[in-house]
Amino acid sequence: MKPVLALAFALATAACSESSPPPKPQPKAEAPKAASAPVAEAAKPAPEAPKPDPNKELAARVKQMLEAPEANLPGGAIDVSAAEGKVTLWGAVPSERERARAAQLAGKVEGVKSVDNQLKVVKGS
């Protein structure tokens, strides 16, 4: 029995004296790859905002002039289009006087080179 106890004691002592197993190797963290797409996108300039249409701006300025209270013209009755400085007036006015006044005021707006007065005189408009 002594040999069995001695063997058990030897095994127990050997088991306690063993060092812990080495830690499992951790996968190495990969170095970040150089992302070519984001770098290339960062190098691109930001897209420009669309440039305003000069014809639309000119038409809007003429329309604003014609609808101003001091113009003494029927509000909203005159439509305006513009192309490279040529302004066209469309719509109906109640008298020849107002038709001529609209063309005169449109011609005073900066950037207007000519006025094509297509306004129609309609009594009661």
C-alpha positions in Angstrom: 0.0 0.0 0.0 2.8 2.3 0.6 3.9 2.0 -3.0 0.4 3.0 -4.1 0.4 6.0 -1.8 3.8 7.0 -2.8 2.8 6.9 -6.5 -0.4 8.9 -5.8 1.6 11.4 -3.9 4.2 11.7 -6.6 1.5 12.1 -9.3 -0.3 14.8 -7.2 2.9 16.7 -6.6 3.9 16.5 -10.3 0.4 17.7 -11.3 0.6 20.7 -8.9 4.0 21.7 -9.9 3.3 21.8 -13.6 3.2 25.3 -15.0 0.0 26.4 -16.7 -0.2 25.7 -20.4 1.1 28.4 -22.6 -1.5 30.8 -23.8 -3.1 30.1 -27.2 -1.5 32.3 -29.9 -3.8 35.2 -30.7 -4.2 36.0 -34.3 -2.1 39.0 -35.2 -4.1 42.1 -36.0 -3.6 43.0 -39.6 -2.2 46.4 -40.3 -4.8 48.6 -41.9 -4.6 48.4 -45.6 -4.1 51.6 -47.5 -7.5 52.2 -49.1 -6.9 53.5 -52.5 -10.5 54.4 -53.3 -11.2 56.7 -50.2 -7.8 58.4 -50.6 -8.5 59.0 -54.3 -12.0 60.4 -53.4 -10.5 62.6 -50.8 -8.1 64.0 -53.4 -11.0 64.9 -55.7 -12.3 68.5 -55.3 -15.9 68.8 -54.0 -18.4 69.0 -56.8 -19.3 72.5 -57.6 -22.8 73.8 -57.1 -24.6 74.2 -60.4 -24.2 77.7 -61.7 -27.4 79.7 -62.0 -28.9 80.2 -65.4 -28.3 83.8 -66.5 -31.4 83.8 -68.7 -33.6 82.7 -65.8 -32.0 85.3 -63.5 -32.6 88.1 -66.1 -36.2 87.1 -66.6 -36.7 87.0 -62.8 -35.3 90.6 -62.4 -37.5 91.9 -65.2 -40.6 90.1 -63.7 -39.7 91.7 -60.3 -39.5 95.1 -61.9 -42.9 94.7 -63.6 -44.6 93.4 -60.5 -43.2 96.2 -58.2 -46.0 98.5 -56.8 -44.6 101.6 -58.5 -44.8 99.9 -61.9 -48.6 100.3 -61.9 -49.1 97.2 -63.9 -51.5 94.3 -63.3 -49.6 91.9 -61.1 -49.1 88.3 -62.4 -50.6 89.1 -65.8 -47.2 89.3 -67.5 -44.9 86.4 -68.1 -41.3 87.0 -69.0 -38.7 84.9 -70.8 -35.1 85.8 -71.6 -32.4 84.5 -74.0 -29.0 86.1 -74.1 -30.3 89.6 -73.2 -33.4 89.4 -75.4 -36.5 89.6 -73.1 -39.9 88.5 -74.3 -43.1 89.7 -72.6 -46.2 87.5 -72.8 -49.7 87.9 -71.4 -52.6 90.4 -71.4 -52.9 94.0 -70.2 -56.0 96.2 -70.2 -54.6 99.1 -72.3 -52.0 100.1 -74.9 -50.5 102.5 -72.2 -49.8 99.6 -69.9 -48.4 97.5 -72.8 -45.9 100.3 -73.6 -45.1 100.9 -69.9 -44.2 97.2 -69.5 -41.8 97.2 -72.4 -40.2 100.5 -71.2 -39.7 99.1 -67.7 -38.3 95.8 -69.0 -35.8 97.7 -71.1 -34.4 99.5 -68.1 -33.3 96.3 -66.3 -29.6 95.8 -66.3 -28.6 93.1 -68.8 -31.6 93.6 -71.2 -30.4 94.2 -74.7 -33.8 94.2 -76.4 -37.5 93.7 -75.6 -39.9 91.6 -77.7 -43.3 92.9 -76.5 -45.9 90.1 -77.2 -48.4 91.5 -74.7 -52.0 91.6 -76.0 -54.4 94.4 -75.1 -57.5 92.8 -73.7 -60.1 95.2 -72.3 -61.1 94.2 -68.8 -58.0 92.0 -68.2 
